Amino acid sequence: MKKRSAKIIRNTKETQIQLALNLDGKGKAEVHTTLPFLDHMLDLLAKHSGLDLTLKATGDTHIDDHHLVEDIGIVLGLAIEQALGSKKGIYRYGNFLLPMDEALSYVVVDLGGRPYFDFKVKFKPQSKAPFCFELFDDFFQSLAFNAKMNLHMKLLQGRNNHHVAESLFKGFAKALAQAVSLDKRQKGLPSTKGLI
């Protein structure tokens, strides 16, 4: 089987990102983004999806964290799309209902080549913010559009922002793992159109 991996380097005046991804990994992550909470979420993503992720990213966080978070989403999406190659034999769809203590998220993925993103998640205002949680909307939107993925994320309940974020990232990891996995019964493209 052809190795389903990708390496991407993206440098702009705002961010510098190097990313390597293996869809058929063991859930290993080596992530350094200068944003500890985002590192934590990306570690969870790798662990719970089974993909291997190496990421080094820096950016103009002296302004704010937006450019870096959004651009990491772009690069991760591009890497997923590149690693999938022709998409022959994949399940294509994945969904997961994931609890994290009081938080419960539902995440649905379609790798059918038609980008769409729906994010029904509200974070609570915080007096002390380790991370700007609303940036996860931008992160996942960038990821979905650059991976040519249909992605729906819905928070069914949740009180603690940390738990909500973990529920989203773990749910996405599990749904992605289903969608990229290989279906032994499916040799061609998982589409009646014959094209994805």
Sine and cosine of phi, psi and omega as CSV:
sin_phi,cos_phi,sin_psi,cos_psi,sin_omega,cos_omega
0.00,0.00,0.68,-0.74,0.03,-1.00
-0.91,0.41,0.67,-0.75,-0.01,-1.00
-0.92,0.40,0.78,-0.62,-0.02,-1.00
-0.99,-0.16,1.00,0.08,-0.07,-1.00
-0.62,-0.78,0.23,-0.97,0.01,-1.00
-0.44,-0.90,0.51,-0.86,0.14,-0.99
-0.76,-0.65,0.77,-0.64,-0.03,-1.00
-0.70,-0.71,0.71,-0.70,0.14,-0.99
-0.87,-0.49,0.79,-0.61,0.01,-1.00
-0.71,-0.70,0.90,-0.43,0.02,-1.00
-0.86,-0.50,0.80,-0.59,0.11,-0.99
-0.79,-0.62,-0.03,-1.00,0.06,-1.00
-0.95,0.33,-0.24,0.97,-0.04,-1.00
-0.97,-0.25,-0.56,0.83,-0.08,-1.00
-0.61,-0.79,0.42,-0.91,0.09,-1.00
-0.76,-0.65,0.89,-0.46,-0.13,-0.99
-0.73,-0.68,0.75,-0.67,0.14,-0.99
-0.82,-0.58,0.82,-0.58,-0.08,-1.00
-0.68,-0.74,0.69,-0.72,0.13,-0.99
-0.79,-0.61,0.67,-0.75,-0.12,-0.99
-0.66,-0.75,0.68,-0.73,0.12,-0.99
-0.78,-0.63,0.92,-0.38,-0.05,-1.00
-0.92,0.40,-0.42,0.91,-0.05,-1.00
-0.96,-0.28,0.71,0.70,-0.06,-1.00
-1.00,-0.04,-0.41,-0.91,-0.02,-1.00
-0.84,-0.54,0.27,0.96,0.02,-1.00
0.99,0.14,0.40,0.92,-0.01,-1.00
-1.00,0.02,0.63,-0.78,0.00,-1.00
-0.71,-0.70,0.65,-0.76,0.19,-0.98
-0.74,-0.68,1.00,-0.09,-0.19,-0.98
-0.85,-0.52,0.80,-0.61,0.05,-1.00
-0.66,-0.75,0.98,-0.19,-0.05,-1.00
-0.92,-0.39,-0.05,1.00,-0.15,-0.99
0.96,0.28,0.00,1.00,0.05,-1.00
-0.88,-0.48,0.99,-0.10,-0.14,-0.99
-0.81,0.59,-0.63,0.78,-0.02,-1.00
-0.93,0.37,-0.63,0.78,0.06,-1.00
-0.91,0.41,-0.63,0.77,0.09,-1.00
-0.83,0.56,-0.71,0.71,0.00,-1.00
-0.87,0.50,-0.71,0.70,-0.01,-1.00
-0.91,0.42,-0.64,0.77,0.00,-1.00
-0.95,0.31,-0.53,0.85,0.15,-0.99
-0.87,0.49,-0.70,0.72,0.04,-1.00
-0.88,0.47,-0.68,0.74,0.00,-1.00
-0.85,0.53,-0.73,0.68,0.01,-1.00
-0.90,0.44,-0.75,0.66,-0.06,-1.00
-0.85,0.52,-0.72,0.69,-0.14,-0.99
-1.00,0.04,-0.19,0.98,0.09,-1.00
-0.99,-0.17,-0.33,0.94,-0.05,-1.00
0.99,0.10,0.05,1.00,0.04,-1.00
-1.00,0.08,0.46,-0.89,0.10,-0.99
-1.00,-0.09,0.72,-0.69,-0.07,-1.00
-0.71,-0.71,0.82,-0.57,0.16,-0.99
-0.87,-0.49,0.81,-0.58,-0.08,-1.00
-0.59,-0.81,0.78,-0.63,0.16,-0.99
-0.80,-0.60,0.84,-0.54,-0.08,-1.00
-0.57,-0.82,0.69,-0.72,0.11,-0.99
-0.70,-0.72,0.32,-0.95,0.00,-1.00
-0.17,-0.98,-0.14,-0.99,-0.10,-1.00
-0.99,0.14,0.83,0.56,-0.02,-1.00
-0.94,0.34,-0.16,0.99,0.13,-0.99
-0.93,0.37,-0.37,0.93,0.11,-0.99
-0.99,0.12,-0.90,0.43,0.23,-0.97
-0.20,-0.98,-0.05,-1.00,-0.12,-0.99
-1.00,0.01,-0.08,1.00,-0.16,-0.99
-0.85,0.53,-0.79,0.62,-0.06,-1.00
-0.85,0.53,-0.70,0.72,-0.06,-1.00
-0.92,0.39,-0.72,0.69,-0.02,-1.00
-0.89,0.45,-0.73,0.68,-0.01,-1.00
-0.89,0.45,-0.68,0.73,-0.04,-1.00
-0.93,0.36,-0.54,0.84,0.10,-0.99
-0.90,0.43,-0.64,0.77,0.09,-1.00
-0.86,0.50,-0.68,0.73,0.03,-1.00
-0.86,0.51,-0.77,0.64,-0.07,-1.00
-0.92,0.39,-0.65,0.76,0.03,-1.00
-0.90,0.44,-0.66,0.75,0.06,-1.00
-0.88,0.47,-0.71,0.70,0.04,-1.00
-0.87,0.50,-0.64,0.77,-0.02,-1.00
-0.92,0.39,-0.66,0.75,0.04,-1.00
-0.88,0.48,-0.73,0.68,0.00,-1.00
-0.87,0.49,-0.70,0.72,-0.01,-1.00
-0.91,0.41,-0.68,0.73,-0.04,-1.00
-0.92,0.40,-0.51,0.86,0.00,-1.00
-0.94,0.35,-0.41,0.91,0.03,-1.00
0.87,0.50,-0.79,-0.62,-0.07,-1.00
-0.96,0.28,-0.29,0.96,-0.04,-1.00
0.95,0.32,0.19,0.98,0.04,-1.00
-0.90,0.43,0.73,-0.69,0.10,-0.99
0.99,0.12,-0.01,1.00,0.00,-1.00
-0.99,0.14,0.37,-0.93,0.08,-1.00
-0.92,0.39,-0.55,0.84,0.04,-1.00
0.99,0.15,-0.69,0.73,-0.05,-1.00
-0.96,-0.29,0.51,-0.86,0.11,-0.99
-0.43,-0.90,0.53,-0.85,0.07,-1.00
-0.47,-0.88,0.50,-0.86,-0.02,-1.00
-0.46,-0.89,0.68,-0.73,0.11,-0.99
-0.96,-0.26,0.93,-0.37,-0.17,-0.99
-0.84,-0.54,0.83,-0.55,0.08,-1.00
-1.00,-0.02,0.59,-0.81,0.18,-0.98
-0.66,-0.75,1.00,-0.07,-0.14,-0.99
0.81,0.58,-0.87,-0.49,-0.06,-1.00
-0.99,0.16,-0.21,0.98,-0.04,-1.00
-1.00,0.04,0.61,-0.79,0.02,-1.00
-0.63,-0.78,0.87,-0.50,-0.03,-1.00
-0.85,-0.52,0.51,-0.86,0.10,-1.00
-0.87,-0.49,0.81,-0.58,-0.06,-1.00
-0.80,-0.60,0.74,-0.67,-0.02,-1.00
-0.78,-0.63,0.72,-0.70,-0.05,-1.00
-0.81,-0.59,0.67,-0.74,0.20,-0.98
-0.75,-0.66,0.86,-0.52,-0.01,-1.00
-1.00,-0.10,0.56,0.83,-0.08,-1.00
-0.99,0.15,0.14,0.99,0.09,-1.00
1.00,0.06,0.08,1.00,0.02,-1.00
-0.92,-0.39,0.99,-0.17,-0.07,-1.00
-0.91,0.41,0.75,-0.67,0.10,-0.99
-0.38,-0.92,0.52,-0.85,-0.02,-1.00
-0.59,-0.81,0.76,-0.65,0.07,-1.00
-0.72,-0.69,0.83,-0.55,-0.14,-0.99
-0.81,-0.59,0.99,-0.16,0.01,-1.00
-0.97,-0.26,0.95,0.31,-0.06,-1.00
-0.67,-0.74,0.75,-0.66,0.09,-1.00
-0.86,-0.51,0.80,-0.60,0.10,-0.99
-0.99,-0.11,0.44,-0.90,0.02,-1.00
-0.99,0.13,0.57,-0.83,0.14,-0.99
-0.87,0.49,0.57,-0.82,-0.04,-1.00
-0.82,-0.57,0.58,-0.81,0.06,-1.00
-0.99,0.17,-0.54,0.84,0.05,-1.00
-0.79,-0.61,0.92,-0.39,-0.14,-0.99
-0.96,-0.29,0.94,-0.35,0.12,-0.99
-0.96,0.28,-0.29,0.96,-0.04,-1.00
-0.35,-0.94,0.51,-0.86,0.05,-1.00
-1.00,0.08,1.00,-0.05,-0.21,-0.98
-0.88,0.48,-0.50,0.86,-0.01,-1.00
-0.91,0.41,-0.25,0.97,0.06,-1.00
-0.92,0.39,-0.29,0.96,0.03,-1.00
-0.92,0.39,-0.46,0.89,0.14,-0.99
-0.86,0.51,-0.75,0.66,0.01,-1.00
-0.91,0.40,-0.63,0.77,0.01,-1.00
-0.86,0.50,-0.80,0.60,-0.06,-1.00
-0.95,0.33,-0.53,0.85,0.07,-1.00
-0.90,0.44,-0.72,0.70,0.03,-1.00
-0.88,0.48,-0.67,0.74,0.02,-1.00
-0.88,0.47,-0.76,0.65,-0.06,-1.00
-0.87,0.49,-0.73,0.68,-0.07,-1.00
-0.94,0.35,-0.58,0.82,-0.01,-1.00
-0.99,0.16,-0.36,0.93,0.11,-0.99
-1.00,0.02,-0.03,1.00,-0.08,-1.00
0.81,0.58,0.77,0.64,-0.13,-0.99
-0.89,-0.45,0.60,-0.80,0.19,-0.98
-1.00,-0.04,0.88,-0.47,-0.10,-1.00
-0.74,-0.67,0.85,-0.53,0.08,-1.00
-0.90,-0.44,0.75,-0.66,0.02,-1.00
-0.74,-0.67,0.81,-0.58,-0.05,-1.00
-0.71,-0.71,0.80,-0.60,0.11,-0.99
-1.00,0.03,0.89,-0.47,0.00,-1.00
-1.00,0.09,-0.57,0.82,0.12,-0.99
-0.27,-0.96,0.37,-0.93,0.01,-1.00
0.24,-0.97,0.58,-0.82,-0.01,-1.00
-0.88,-0.47,-0.66,0.75,-0.09,-1.00
-1.00,-0.09,0.82,-0.57,-0.06,-1.00
-0.86,0.51,-0.63,0.78,0.01,-1.00
-0.88,0.47,-0.71,0.70,0.01,-1.00
-0.91,0.41,-0.64,0.77,0.04,-1.00
-0.87,0.49,-0.74,0.67,0.00,-1.00
-0.88,0.48,-0.70,0.72,0.03,-1.00
-0.88,0.48,-0.67,0.75,0.01,-1.00
-0.87,0.49,-0.65,0.76,0.02,-1.00
-0.92,0.40,-0.74,0.67,-0.06,-1.00
-0.93,0.36,-0.65,0.76,0.03,-1.00
-0.93,0.36,-0.65,0.76,0.05,-1.00
-0.89,0.46,-0.67,0.74,0.05,-1.00
-0.89,0.45,-0.66,0.75,0.01,-1.00
-0.85,0.52,-0.73,0.68,-0.03,-1.00
-0.92,0.38,-0.66,0.75,0.03,-1.00
-0.91,0.41,-0.65,0.76,0.03,-1.00
-0.90,0.43,-0.67,0.74,0.01,-1.00
-0.85,0.53,-0.66,0.75,0.05,-1.00
-0.89,0.45,-0.74,0.67,-0.12,-0.99
-0.92,0.40,-0.60,0.80,-0.05,-1.00
-1.00,0.06,-0.21,0.98,-0.04,-1.00
-0.92,0.39,0.42,-0.91,-0.08,-1.00
-1.00,-0.03,0.74,-0.68,0.01,-1.00
-0.99,-0.13,0.92,-0.40,-0.06,-1.00
-0.88,0.47,-0.39,0.92,0.01,-1.00
-0.99,0.11,-0.26,0.97,-0.10,-0.99
-0.95,-0.32,0.96,-0.27,-0.02,-1.00
-1.00,0.01,-0.58,0.81,-0.04,-1.00
-0.99,-0.12,-0.42,-0.91,0.01,-1.00
-0.98,0.20,0.64,-0.77,0.02,-1.00
-0.99,0.17,0.90,0.45,-0.03,-1.00
-0.38,-0.93,0.66,-0.75,0.07,-1.00
-0.96,0.29,-0.26,0.96,0.03,-1.00
-0.97,0.24,-0.38,0.92,-0.08,-1.00
0.98,0.21,0.22,0.98,-0.01,-1.00
-0.46,-0.89,0.70,-0.72,0.10,-0.99
-0.84,-0.55,0.00,0.00,0.00,0.00
